[in-house]
Each structure stands twice: as structure tokens, then as C-alpha cells.
């Protein structure tokens, strides 16, 4: 069937009604979100749909119907969503903030094993440690992806880990096999936010996949670094004051100990000064002995006067 025949063919009323319904929802709701459902099993699809009841309405439509609905709204910023639509997507209509809705979708995701040919969502690293694998072909399989292994207690142990695939790279068959044998599930199964239109700000946000656990870990790391920085620059705050008080107490004890040693040394020096040798005391005795003849000289004239008076 040629393109001309497709254009000339009347559009069914059901499709017109669908486009009209989509357009009305886009006009009246706060958030219009595109989310990928690629590789999502049917059972989990319906499970997530059930979890979103009362929070968001979900529609699965073709790309051309989605684009026609956007054109009917005549909203400028909303037009940007058309270029974000790809295969295997769902549309979510909600009055919840776009980032809050992305967080809800993130919580509904579950981990699953990787398949060959899939794109790694992040760097996939295998850490050192014991495994449940027995020696045999598994040794060459693990070594083939860059792992250093050894046999311990009849089981294989990874002595040196490695990053087996980088974020955005295709997962090779041997890597997927090793990850599966080690029960590592690096992939996420669920609705992954692609982009969202915020009617309040009249803006489209892209890349709003919220990782709450990863964000919390990153925040903890940043807080630890910030505390160290604040201490280094002597910044006073509720979080640093206890450290400064403890440090001051330690320094006080060190100073007291240092002063105690100095006082002890001073006492030793004073004691040495008091205990002078006998040779230094002799000049004082000699001074006293020299003074005695002077006293006798003063008394002699008195005795002579008395004698004269008696003779007279």
C-alpha cells in the first residue's frame, strides 16, 4: 500500500475519538509523561498499572496518534514531546508533579538479569568475594570477562573484580552469562521515564529517571566530605562544634602536661640554687670575723677613761 493510498483512506471514527481524548487529557492535566516499557513482562505491566491507580492514567497508543493529539492542543512547549517518543512507550497523565511521578515509577521497578544485546544502564562491576560456582568451565568463563579467580574450599572465589561493561555499552553474551551465574541482576524492569511536560511551568523535562537509593548514597558521601571541609576551615556549626570542643579538651590536656613538665624543671633548678657549696659561704664568715676587732677597738677607750677617773 503506497503513502498516497494511506493519506486518502478515511480515518476511522474510533481513532478520531482516541486522538480527541488524548488531546483533552493533555490540555487538562498537570503532567504528561512518556515512559519506556521496553522488555517489560505482561504480568509486571499490569501490576504497575494497578499501582498507579488514583495517581496517573495510562494509555498505550501508536506514535502517530500521540503526535496528532499534541498538534490539537496547540501548546508550544508540549510539541517538544513528539521528538522524544519512540517504540514501546506509554503515556501517563497525572496531576502529580513530574519529578514526584518519576519517583513513583522508580519505586515500582524491580531488578532482573541482563540479556545479550541490551544496553547497560550504568557501569556493571563484579566485586571480589566467594561464589557458589564449582571449578571447571566456570574458571575460563569468569577469566574471560577479566576476573581473577582461585579455588577455595571447593568453590571458586573472585580475588580481583572488574568492570565487565560500561554504561551505554551493549552487554555481550559471555558477560550476560557470567552475570546470570553470579545471580547479578543489573537491569531494571518497569516503566522508565523518558520525558515529561509540566503544564505549570510550560516546560518539557528530559532525563528525569529518579534513583532514590543512589541519590541517598551520594548525599551521604557529600555530607561526609562537607563535614571534613567545614572542620578544615574551622567553620562553626551544630555538626562541627562537638568536634572542636573535643579537640580543645585534648589540646588543654596536652598543654597542662607540658606546663607540668616545665614547672617540675623549674623546681629542680631552684633546689640546685639553694644547695650552694661551702666554698661560696666562707666569704660571709670572714666578714663576720673582720667585724669583731672593730667592736673591741671601740670598747678600749671606755675602759681607759674609767681607769683614769678612778685614779683621780
SULBELHU-V543709 format. One record per backbone hydrogen bond with DSSP energy under -1.0 kcal/mol. NH is the residue of the N-H (numbers start at 0). CO is the residue of the C=O. Records with the same first field share a line. If there is no record, write none. Layout:
NH: CO ; CO
//
This chain:
5: 1
6: 2
7: 3
8: 4
15: 11
16: 12
17: 13
18: 14
19: 15
20: 16
21: 17
22: 18
23: 19
24: 20
25: 21
26: 22
27: 23
28: 24
30: 93
31: 196
32: 91
33: 194
34: 89
35: 191
36: 87
39: 36
44: 40
45: 41
46: 42
47: 43
48: 44
49: 45
50: 46
51: 47
52: 49
54: 51
55: 51
56: 92
58: 90
65: 61
66: 62
67: 63
68: 64
69: 65
70: 66
71: 67
78: 75
79: 76
80: 77
81: 78
83: 80
89: 34
90: 58
91: 32
92: 56
93: 30
100: 96
101: 97
102: 98
103: 99
104: 100
105: 101
106: 102
107: 103
109: 188
111: 186
116: 170
117: 114
119: 168
123: 164
125: 161
128: 157
130: 155
138: 135
140: 136
141: 137
142: 138
143: 139
145: 142
146: 141
147: 159
149: 156
151: 154
154: 151
155: 132
156: 149
157: 128
158: 147
159: 147
161: 125
163: 123
164: 123
167: 119
168: 165
170: 117
175: 171
176: 172
177: 173
178: 174
179: 175
180: 176
181: 177
182: 179
183: 178
186: 111
188: 109
191: 35
193: 33
194: 33
195: 204
196: 31
197: 202
198: 29
201: 197
202: 197
204: 195
206: 193
214: 210
215: 211
216: 212
217: 213
218: 214
219: 215
220: 216
221: 217
222: 218
223: 219
224: 220
225: 221
226: 222
227: 223
228: 224
229: 225
230: 226
231: 227
232: 228
233: 230
234: 229
240: 236
243: 239
244: 240
245: 241
246: 242
247: 243
248: 244
249: 245
250: 246
251: 247
252: 248
253: 249
254: 250
255: 251
256: 252
257: 253
258: 254
259: 255
260: 256
261: 257
262: 258
263: 259
264: 260
265: 261
266: 262
267: 263
268: 264
269: 265
270: 266
271: 267
272: 268
273: 269
274: 270
275: 273
279: 276
280: 277
281: 277
284: 280
285: 281
286: 282
287: 283
288: 284
289: 285
290: 286
294: 290
295: 291
296: 292
297: 293
298: 294
299: 295
302: 298
303: 299
304: 300
305: 301
306: 302
307: 303
308: 304
309: 305
310: 306
311: 307
//
